[in-house]
């Protein structure tokens, strides 16, 4: 009971970095330690800008966690919270989204802080660069798409430019928009 109460009063600061991307795409989030990996999945989806239209899993020390109703041979992500991961001493683990494109995210636990009165949580508090579009082929596929879009003489230029759309700019990121997406996902209140 004391551990649950302590977890409720603790906020975990995480950095989520999409691997294979140069320059990097990343988000910094705050989450109550009592939240589960399933909650972290939803935070990552919202903060990154993914559509949650593909399978996912976490790999923590060689143990895979996910949604057992969707993914075979995973432990249930709802059965482990961030406080348990903190107590295990793990400071980094992997989150993979879309097993075809294999968008691998490195999740780094940067630290903890006490919950503060009025602090929105969970929250996205920082980040850089836009989330890649869904179904863009992973880091290599996205690089090819952007190269084709930038080359008007490429035979697939018009098709790829239309597919990516004029609005996609890999450099643009809004922490306010990402945080609003996290808030909407959780009908967020404040801690404290």
C-alpha positions in Angstrom: 0.0 0.0 0.0 2.8 2.4 0.8 4.5 1.7 -2.5 1.3 2.5 -4.4 1.0 5.8 -2.5 4.6 6.7 -3.2 4.1 5.9 -6.9 1.0 8.1 -7.0 3.1 11.0 -5.7 6.0 10.5 -8.1 6.3 11.8 -11.7 8.7 10.1 -14.2 10.5 12.2 -16.8 11.1 10.2 -20.0 12.7 11.0 -23.3 11.4 9.1 -26.3 13.7 9.1 -29.3 12.9 7.7 -32.7 16.0 5.7 -33.7 17.4 5.7 -37.2 16.5 9.4 -37.9 19.0 12.1 -38.5 18.5 14.7 -37.2 16.7 13.0 -34.3 12.9 13.0 -33.7 12.2 13.0 -30.0 9.7 13.9 -27.3 10.1 14.5 -23.6 7.1 13.5 -21.4 6.1 13.5 -17.8 4.0 10.6 -16.4 2.8 9.6 -13.0 4.8 6.6 -11.9 1.6 4.6 -11.2 0.8 4.6 -15.0 1.3 1.4 -16.9 3.2 0.6 -20.1 -0.2 0.6 -21.8 -0.6 4.2 -20.7 2.9 5.0 -21.9 2.0 3.5 -25.3 -0.9 5.9 -25.5 1.3 8.9 -24.4 3.9 8.0 -27.1 1.2 7.7 -29.8 -0.2 11.1 -28.9 3.0 13.0 -28.3 4.7 11.6 -31.4 1.7 12.1 -33.6 1.2 8.5 -34.6 -2.3 7.2 -35.5 -2.3 4.0 -33.3 -3.2 2.0 -36.4 -0.4 -0.7 -36.1 0.8 -3.2 -33.6 3.4 -2.3 -31.0 5.5 -3.8 -28.2 8.0 -2.8 -25.5 11.2 -4.7 -24.9 12.5 -4.3 -21.4 15.6 -6.4 -20.6 14.6 -9.0 -23.2 11.0 -9.3 -21.9 8.3 -8.2 -24.4 5.2 -6.3 -23.2 2.2 -5.4 -25.3 -1.5 -6.0 -25.8 -1.9 -9.8 -25.6 -5.2 -9.6 -27.5 -3.2 -8.2 -30.5 0.3 -9.5 -30.2 1.5 -13.1 -29.6 4.0 -14.0 -26.9 4.0 -10.7 -24.9 3.4 -10.0 -21.3 0.4 -7.7 -20.7 1.5 -4.1 -20.8 -1.3 -3.2 -18.3 0.3 -5.4 -15.6 3.5 -3.3 -15.2 3.7 0.3 -14.2 6.5 2.8 -14.4 7.2 2.5 -10.6 8.0 -1.2 -11.1 10.4 -0.4 -13.9 12.0 2.3 -11.8 12.5 -0.2 -8.9 14.1 -2.7 -11.3 16.9 -0.2 -12.1 16.2 -0.2 -15.9 16.9 3.2 -17.3 16.4 2.5 -21.0 14.1 0.3 -23.0 12.7 -0.1 -26.5 9.2 0.6 -27.9 8.5 -0.6 -31.4 5.5 0.7 -33.4 4.4 -0.8 -36.7 6.1 -4.2 -37.1 6.3 -3.6 -40.9 7.9 -0.2 -40.9 9.7 -0.9 -37.5 9.6 2.5 -36.0 11.9 1.8 -33.0 11.8 4.3 -30.1 14.4 4.4 -27.4 12.7 5.3 -24.1 15.1 6.8 -21.6 14.1 7.4 -18.0 15.7 10.8 -17.3 14.6 11.0 -13.6 11.8 11.5 -11.2 10.3 14.4 -9.4 7.6 14.8 -6.9 4.2 15.7 -8.2 3.5 19.4 -8.0 0.2 21.0 -7.3 -1.4 22.0 -10.6 1.1 20.2 -12.8 -0.7 18.7 -15.8 0.2 15.0 -16.1 0.7 13.1 -18.3 2.2 15.8 -20.4 4.5 16.4 -23.4 7.0 19.1 -22.3 9.4 19.1 -25.2 10.5 17.6 -28.5 12.0 18.2 -31.9 11.0 17.4 -35.5 7.8 16.1 -36.9 6.6 12.5 -36.6 7.0 10.6 -39.8 3.8 9.9 -41.8 2.2 6.5 -41.1 3.1 3.8 -43.6 6.1 5.7 -44.9 8.4 2.7 -44.8 10.5 3.2 -41.7 13.5 5.6 -41.6 14.9 4.3 -44.9 11.6 4.6 -46.7 10.9 8.1 -45.4 14.4 9.2 -46.5 13.6 7.9 -50.0 10.2 9.7 -50.0 11.7 13.0 -49.0 14.5 12.6 -51.6 11.9 11.9 -54.3 9.7 14.9 -53.2 12.8 17.2 -53.3 13.7 16.1 -56.9 11.1 17.4 -59.4 12.8 15.4 -62.2 12.3 12.0 -60.5 9.7 9.9 -62.3 7.8 9.3 -59.0 8.0 13.0 -57.8 4.4 13.9 -58.5 3.0 10.8 -56.9 5.2 11.0 -53.8 4.6 14.7 -53.4 0.9 14.1 -53.5 1.1 11.2 -51.1 3.2 13.2 -48.5 1.2 16.3 -49.0 2.3 19.9 -48.9 1.7 20.1 -45.2 4.4 17.6 -44.1 7.6 19.3 -43.0 10.0 17.1 -41.1 11.4 20.0 -39.2 8.1 21.3 -37.8 7.0 20.3 -34.3 4.7 22.0 -31.8 5.0 21.1 -28.1 1.7 22.8 -27.5 -0.1 20.6 -30.1 1.6 17.4 -28.9 0.7 18.2 -25.3 -2.9 18.9 -26.3 -3.0 15.5 -28.0 -1.8 13.9 -24.8 -4.3 15.8 -22.7 -7.1 14.7 -25.1 -6.0 11.1 -24.9 -6.3 11.1 -21.1 -9.0 13.8 -20.4 -6.1 15.1 -18.4 -6.4 16.9 -15.1 -3.6 17.9 -12.8 -1.7 16.2 -10.1 -1.2 17.3 -6.6 
